[in-house]
């Protein structure tokens, strides 16, 4: 691509951005004009059309010039009072808006719009709008009114607005940044925030050192006084005095550095928090970015259904995480279509109910109690709860007696079940057997919830609650097999301690009764293949997960409370790790795996289907397990370390981790190990250096060393084996059983027979 091609490509991108911005202005303005006389909206539409026409002329897209020119003529005629923009002309202008969007998207294919089928479509549109300008079937407004529109803004004011706009554009320039760069920025700032919280502990260790120095100084003073009374030689007393002075100097320097460190710690912690908050803010976009075009969609669908409907949107400036915003479109569109088809009544029916002919759907977004709350409501007929009750029984979901006891909230919850619909007939809009469960599942993937409220004759309200960002997750921290894990709170129904006496056997499986329901018991340690869970004397700690159709109580060692965790995505090269969604670092730097609850439910289903579900044991009475063999895992990747640690721990090995070769070398000189597993590329000391040091050390050379690396070239393999490695495993061919089999080949099983 030469310089001219690059310049043209860049100009086309700018043209697309211009069209994307200005068609939003025109679309919103046209809908506002249709609802009421809006002089300022008409002026905005004319300016938007003029801007697109100029941009199209610059990049040489004549189709865009032709379409916007005739639209601009229409706006000018309306300003001059020659025509009125009624529903028919609004429809034609909105068709022009759609046409401009299509031209911008396929702007490279100029032939299509110059001589191809696209040109014919443009000619039809131009002729239709031109004919509309010559007709007077829409009532013309008074010329005086339109004159006021045309002259309602002095030139000086317009000039002032343009100057103000230039200032705004200068201070609020928009830059295009890739999602990967934003994610990396948030991840690094999150790590910085976590690491900043290690400093207080380091500060405390220095305070302890200061106290030790004070004790040492006191001991020297006592020794000096004792020896002086025993007529010690002056040279020796002077040596003691010199030692005391050196200790005093050390104390002074340490006190100064402690003061500086405390100040640095406060500043660093504050700066890290601000950095992380700002990085998160970079991911935020206004709610308005997602709802552009919704008012147009509601209008068009309403007209196709023969209903008069208006969409009112509030909270457009509410900031929403980019990833959440991108996933909100499908559930919101589904709820809006649902309100149009199921909720809003036809005008005659609304008049009989004492309502205005025009129905109103409201879409609101706001921050509430640390969450994003989105509400979709309508002033339609609501839902007939008795009809819903009958429908639930007819589908065999519950019997008559149970249905009669269900509260309104419980009844409405059935609308979220797969395939459930109150419509018996199929329409283009809804009633296709694809119910609100689609919305429910989408929200669950975003760690969100949905609540339904209905008032007969007054309408329905759907309240969605989502986290403010997917980079942070409110989690329930638990201990499973002696290791910390995190459940996203959105997936946790409740936590509880169940007495051992409450556990019953039903159809060969363990259950406990809760709120009149039998809840199956599953050991989380079996799903995760970790060490056996331990129950306390108080009972069995459970995390209840699932929905109405499938609920389980997962046994964990301990419930450690709620924590806000910074999500660290897993390395994509590892693929999908079973039952694990992501990783995180706790405030003290301890790594923790965030569990994939949906995946865990599938794992439970498989265990039940194959009859492999283990019994929940009272491990408080079990004997201590034999000491297991110790493995040192050395890798600078958190994800790889945790994966290898989890695999080895599941087979009973005791695992110690090191973050690089230097950390591993220090660990080897302070603790005994039966095996070392190391990566090659690491900071401070790489794996080859570590292997060489081990094999050259008389005390450590007998320890087997396995290299696990992404490097799979023959020269890399040869280099590792020549350094003294006993086994070389490429991560590209890495599988659970491959690693475990290699470990057993080198040192045998975890426990001695």
N, C-alpha and C positions, 0 to 999 in steps of 0.2 A: 504494500500500500504506500503510494507516494504522499508527499506533503499535501497536495490538493485534495486527494481522497480523504486523508485524515481530517483536513479542515472541513470538508463537506460532511463527513460523518459527525463531527463535533457540532456543526450547525444544525444538522437534523435532530440530534439529541436535544439541543436547546429549543428547537421548534416544538418537539414533543412536550417538553416541560412547559413551554408557553401555552400550548393548546390544553394540556391537562389542567393548568391553573385557571385559564380563562373560561373553559367550558363549565367548570364548577360554578363560576360567577354567573354565567348565563343561565344555567339550569336552575340554580337557586332563585335568581332574579325573576325568571319566567313564572315559576310556581308562586312567588310572592305577588306578582302582577295579577295572576289569575284569581288569587283570593281577594285582593283589594287594589284600589288605585295606589300605586307606589311609584311616584315620580323619581325618587332616588334610585330605585331598582332599575327603572327603564334607562336612566342615564348610565348606570353601571353596565347593563347589557350592551348598550351601544359602544361604550369604551372597550369592552371585552372583544366584541366583534371586530372593532377597528384594530385592536392590538394583534389579533390572529391574522387579519388581512395583511398587515404590514410584515409580520413574521413570515407568512407564506410567500409573499412577494420576494423577500430577501433570499429564501432558499430555493426559489424557482418552482414552487408547487402551485400551478395555476388553478387547480381544482379547489384548493383552500381559498384562494383569492375570490373565485367566482361565488362560492357558497357564502362566505362572510359578507361579500358586497351586497348581495340581495337581502341578507338578513339585516344588514346595517340600514338599507333603504327602508325596510319594514319598521325598524325602531325609530328612524327619523320621522316617518309618516305618522307614527303613533305620537311622537313628541309634538308634532305640529297639529295634532288633532284631526288629521285626515281619516284615520282609521282607529278602531278600537281593537285591542288585543283580547279577543274572546277565546273561549275554549278551543274552537277550531283552529284559529291562527296559532294559539299556543302549541297545539299538537304539531303543526307544521314546523314551527321554530324548534321544537324539541327534536324533531326528526333531523333538522339541520345540525343540532348539537351532536347527535349520534353520528351523523355523517362525518363531521369534523374529527371526531375521535377515531373513526376508522381510517380516515385519510392519514392522520398523524401516525397511527400504528404501522401502516404499510407504506410510509412515505418513500421508501427506497424504490418501490415498484411504480415509478411514475407512469410507465406505459399503461398500467391498469386504469389510471384516472384520466389519461389523456385521450386514448383511443379505444380502450377495452370496455368491458361490461360496466366497470365503475363509472365511466364517462356517461353512459346512458342513464345510469341511476341519478347522476348529478343533474343531467338535463331535465329529467322528470321532476326532480325537486325544485329546480330553478323555475321551471314553467309553472308548477303548482303554486309556489309562493308569489310569483309575479301576477298570476291570475287573481290570487287572493287580494292583492293590493288594489286591483281594479274593481273588486266587488265591495258592496256595502251592506252585506247581510248581517254583520256585527254592528250593533248600534254605535254610532260615533259619539264620543264625549264632546262636551261643550268646548269650542275653540278657546274660550278664555282660560279654562282649566289647563288645557294642553299648552297654552302660551306660558302659563305660570310654570309648567314643567320645564319648558325650553329655556326660560330665562330665570329660573329660580335660584341660580348660583352665580354670583358675580365673578368676573374674570379674575379679579384680585384674589378672591377666595380660592379659586381653582389653582392659581399659581402658588398660593401659600400651601395648599394641600400637596402639590407636587414637590415643593421643597421639603415639607415634612416627610413625605414618602421617601425622598432620597436619603434623608437622615436615617430613617428607620431601616432602609435597605443596607445602609453602610454599617450600622451597629448590629443588625440581626442577619448578617449574611448566612446563607445556607450552604453547607459543604456536603458533598457526597462521600460517605465513608462506608466501607463494606461491613456487613454484619460480622464477619470473622474478626475484623480489627476491633469492633466494639466489644465483642465477647471476650477477646483477649485482654482488652483494657480492663473490663470488669473483673476478670479472673485474677489478673495481676494486682489490681487494687484490693481485691478481697484477700489475697495472700499477704499483701502488705499490712492490711488491717489486723489479720491474725497474728502475724509476726510481731507487730507492735505491742501485742499483749504479753509477749514473753519477757519484755524488759522489766516489769515490776518484780517478777520472780528473781531475775538476775540481780536487781537492786537489793532485794532482801538477802541474797547470798553475800553481797558485799557488806551489808550491815552486820551480818553474822561474822564476817572476817574482821570488821572493825571491833566487835566485841572481843574476839579472840586476841587481837592486838592489845587491847586494854588489859586483858588478863595476863598476857605475856609481859607487859610493862610492869604490872603489879608484882609478878613473880620475880622479875629482875630487881625491882626495888627491895623486896624482902631479902633476896639473896645478897644484895649489896650491903644491906644493914647487918645481916648475920655475919658475913665474912669480915666486915670492917671491925666488928667487935672482937673477932678472933685474930686481930693484928695481921691481916693479909698484906702482902707486899703492895707497895703503892702502884707498881706497874700493872699488877693484876686488877687492882681497884679501878685504875684508869680504863682498863679494857672493858670492865663492866659498865663504867660510866659512858664510854663510847657506844657500847651496845644499847644502853638506855636512850642515848641521844638519837641513834639511828632508828630505834623504834618510834621515838617521838616524831622524827621526820616522816617516817612512813605513815603514821597516824594523821599527820597534818595533810600530806598529799592525798591520802585516801579520803579524808573528810572533804577536801576541796573537790575531788573527783566525784564523790557521792552527791554533793550538792549540784554539780554540773549535770550528772547523770539524771537526777530527779527532774531537773528542769528540762533536759532533753527528752526524757520519757514522757512528760506531760505534753510538750510540744509535738513530739513525734506521734503520740496517740491521737491528739487532736487533728494533726495534719493527715494522718492515715484515714481517720474517719471522714474528714472533709473530702479527701481524694476519692474514697469509695462512694460517698453520697453523690459527688459530682459525676463519677463514672456511671452510676446508675441513672442519673438525670439525663445523660447523653442517650440512654436507651429509651427514654420516654418520648412519647408523641401524643399530641392532643387527641381526644376521643373523636373530634371532628374529622380527622383523617380517615377513620373507618366508616363513618356514616354518610360520607358524600354520596349523593345519588339515592339515598333511601327515601327521601320525600318524593322524588320522581317515581321510584318504583311503587310506592304506596298509591300515588295518584293513578298511575297507569293500571295497576291491578284492580284498584277500586272501580275504575271506569269499565274495565272488562267484566266485572261482576255486577255492574249496574248499581254501584253504591257510591255515595258521596263520602269521601274519607279524607281527613287531614292528619298529617303526622306532625307532632310537636316534639322538638328535640331540645333538651336542656343539658347543661353540663358539658358542652362541646369543648371547653378548655381544660377539662379534667385530664390529667396526665396519666397515660397508660403505657405499660411496658410494651416495647415493640413486638416481642414474640407473642404476647397475649393478644395484642391488637390485631395481628395478622390472622389469628385463629378465631377471632370473634365473629367474622362475617357470616359464616354458615349458621351458627346457632341464632344470631340475631335476625337474619333473613327468615329463618324457619319460624321464629316466634311472631314476626310481623305478618307473614303470610297466614299463619294460624289465626292471628287476631282478625285479619281481613275476612277470611273465609268462615271461621267458626264464631267469631265474636260480634263484629259489627253487623247490625241488621239492615235490611233494605229500608229506604226512606219511609214508605207507607207504614211499615211495622214500627218504626221509631216514632212516627207521629202518633200512632195509637197509644204508645207508652209514654207520651208527653215529652219526648226528646226532640232535639233539633234534627233536621233532615241529615245534616252532616255529622258523621261519626268522627270521633277523635281517638287517635292512638298516640300514646305518650311514651317517649324513649328518654330515659334520664340516666346520667352517669355521675357518680360522686365518690369521694373517699370517705369511708366511714369505719371507725374503730380499727384502723390499720389495714383495711381491705378495700378493694374496688367493688362498689355496689352498683349494678346496672338493673334498672327496672323497666319492664315493658308492660304497659297497661292499656286497656281500652275501656270505653264507656258503652260496651255492647250489652248483650243479654246475660252474660255470665254462663255458668254451667249448671244444668239441672242435676243436683246431687242425687236425687232419687232415681233418675234415669241412669246415672252413673252407677249407682248401687245395683240396679237390675242388670246392667251390662256386665258388671264384674261377676255376678252370679251366673249369668248366661254363658260366660266364657269359661266357667268352671274354676275360676281363680280362688274363690272361697265359697262356703256353703251359706245358706240363707241366715242361719243363726249368727255366724261370724259377721256377715255383712251388716246385719242389723246393729251390731255393737260398734262398728267402725265410726270413728269421729270424722268430721269434715276434712281435717288435715290428712288423716289416713286414707280417706276415699280419694282425695285429689292426688295422693302419691301414686296411685295405680296408673295414672296417666303417663307415668314415666317408664312403665314396663314395655319391653320390646313388642312392637307390632300392635300396641293397643291404640284404638281410634274409636271415637264416638260416631264417626261417619260410616254409614253403610254403603253409600254410593261413592264411586270414584269420580273425582273432578281433576281438572288440570292443576288446580291450586293445592288441594290436599285430599285426604281420604284415600291415600294409596297404600295404607298399612305401614307407612313409615311415620311413626309417631314421635312423641316428645322424648323417647328414649335416645334418639339421635342427639338431641340437644344435651341430654343428661350425660351421655358418654363423652361428648366433646368437652364438657365442663370438667368432668372427672380427670380427663387427660391433662387439663390445665390446673389441676388441684383445686377446682371450684365446686360450688354447690348451687342448687336451685330450689326455691320454695314457690309454691303455688297458692294463691289466694283467690277466692271467687265470692261474689255477692250477687245473688239472683236478681236479675233485672238491672243491675248496676255495672256489671263488667267483671273482668278478670285482671289479675296482676301477677306477673312472673318476676321474681326477685332473684337475680344472679349475684353470687358473691365469689370473688376471685382474689388471689394474692396480688399485691401491687406490682410484684415483679417475680419472674421465674428464676431470677438469680439468687433470691433468698427463699427459703422454705421453712415454714413453721413446722417443727417436727417433734414427735414423741421419741425420746431417746430411751433405749432399752439395752439390757445386757442379755446376750444369747451365747451360751457356751463360753462365757467369760470374756466375750468381745462386745464392744459397743456397736449398735446398729440404730438406724433412724427410720421411723415410719412417718411419711408425710401426714400431717394432722387431718388433711382433707379426706383421707381414706380410713381414718380411725373412727369407728362408731362409738366406742367407749373403752375404758380400761377398768379392770376389776380384779379383786382377789377372791378366789373361790376356795372354800374349805374342801379338803379331800373327801369329806363325808358326802358332799353334794354331787360328786361324780358318779354317774350311773352308766350301765352298759345297755345299749339298745341296738339290736341287729348287728352285734359283733363290733360295735364302735362305742367309744366313750363320749358321753354327752353331759351337759348340765342344763338345768331348767332356768330360763330367764324370761320374765314377763310372759309366762305361759307358753313359751316356745322352747323346743329342744335345740340347743346349740352344740354342734360337733366340736370336739377337742382335737387339736393337732399340735404336735411339738414343733416349734419354729426351728429347733436345732436339726430336726430330720429334714426339713425343706432345704435348709442352708448347708446341710452336711457338716455341721460344726460339732464341737464337743457337746455332750449331753447337758440339757438344761437342768437346773437345780431348783427344787421347790423349798420354800422356807417353812418354818413351823407354823406361820400364820396361815398358810395356804398356798395355792398356785396362782402366780401372777399371769393374767391373761390380757391380750389385746384383741378386741372383737373387731373383725373386718368383714366386708361383704355387703350384700344388699338383701332385700326382702326374700329374693328367691334362693339366695345362697349365703349363709352366714356361718362363720367359724370363729372359735376362740383359740388364738395362738398362744401356747405356753412359752413364756420367756423367763429368764432367771430373775430379773428385777426391772421395775419401772423407774427410770432415772429422771423423769420430768420433761417438761417442754423446753425446747431450745430453738433459737433462730440460727439456721445454718447457711453458710455461703456455698452454693452449689458449684462443684467442680466437675464438668463433664468428663466422662471416661474417654480414654484414648480411642479414637475411631479404629485404629489398627487392631484392637482387641475384639471388635465386633460387639454383638449383644451378649452381655454376661447374664446368665440365667438368674432371675430373681433380684437383680441389682439394677437400679435406675441411674444412679450417679454416686459421686463421692463428695465428701466435705471435710473441712478441718474445724475442730472445735476450738474454743478460745485459747486453750492451752497448747494447741498445735497437734492434738491427738487426731489421727485420721479416723473417719467413720464412713461406712457405706450406707447410702440411702436406698431403702428397699423398694422394689417394684411390686406393689401390692397386687396389681392385676396379674402379673406373672406368677406371684405366689399362689393366687387362687387357682390358676391353671395347674400349677404343680400339685396342689392338694387334690384336684380332680383326678389327675393321673395316678396318684398314690391310692386313692379310693378305688378307682377303676381296676387297678391291678392287685387290690387287696394287700397293699404293702404298708398300710398305715400302722405305725408303731404305737404301743401303749404308752400313756403318760406315766412316767415312773416317779415315785417318791424318792428322789436321790439323796435325801437327807440321811437315809438309813444305809446307803450303799457304802461299800468299802472304798478307801482311797485307791485310785488307779496307780499302777506302777509308774515310776519315773520314765519319761519318754526320751528318745534321742533328740539332740539339740541341733537345729539347723540355723545357720546365719545367712540371711538373704540380703545381698548388697545390690542396690539399684537406685538410681536417682529419680526414677519415675514412680510417683505415688501410686498410680493405678497398677503398674506391674508388681510393685512390692505387695500391695494389698491382695492382688489376685493370687500370687504365689503363697503368701502367708495363709490365705483362706484355704487353698487347696491342701497345703501341708498340715495345717491344724485339723482339717477334717479327717485326716488319716492318723491323727494322734501325735504328730511331731510337735515338739516345743520349738517355736520359731522366734528368732530375734532379728530385727531389721536394722539396716544401716543405710544411710542416704548417699554415701559415696565410698570410694576406696579407702580414704583416710579414716572415715568413721568406722569402716569395717575392720581396718588394721588395728585400731585402738580397741575395738570389741574383742578381737582375737587374742590380744595380749592380756585381757582382763578376765575373760570367761572361757570355759571349755566348750568346744563344739565338735560334733561328729561329722558335719558336712558344711561346706561353704558353696552357696550359689551366687554368682556374680554376673553383672552386666559388663560390657567393655567400655563404652564411652560414658565417662562420668567426670564431674569437676574434681579438682584438687588431686585425685589419684585415680587413674583408670583401672579397669579390670586386669589388664595384662601386668601392670606394675604390682597389683595386689597379689596375683598368682605367683609372680616371681619372688616377692618377699616371703610368701608362705613357704614355697618350696626350698628357699635358701635358709630357712630358720630351722634349727635342729629340733626344737620343741614342737613345731607346727607342721613340718613337712609331711607327716603321716596323714594329715587331714585331707580327705578327698575334696577336690574342687570341681564344680560344674560351672561352665560358662553358658549363660542364656542370653543371646544377643540377636538384634535385628540384622546384623551383618552375616550374610550367608555365602559370601564368596569363599572359594577354596583357600585363597591366601590368608583370609582372616581366620578360617578354621585352623589352618596349619600354624599360624602365628600363636593362637591360643594354646594349642596342644604342645607346641615346642616350649612355651613358657612353663609347662608343667600341669596344665589342666587335665583332669581325668575323663571329662566328658564335655562335649560341645553340642548345644542344642540351639537351633535357629528358631527365633520367635515366629518366623513366617510359617513354620510347620508346627507351631506350639499347640498342643492339646492337653487337656487335663490329665488324661491317662498317660500320655507320653512323658510328662514331667514326673508324675508319681512313680511310673515304672522305672525311670532312670534313677530316681532317688533310692528306690528299693534295691536296684542292682548294685548301687554303690555302698549303701550302709544297712540294707535290710529293712525290716518293718520297724515301726516306731517303738514297739515294746519288745523287750527280750522275752523269748519263750521260756 
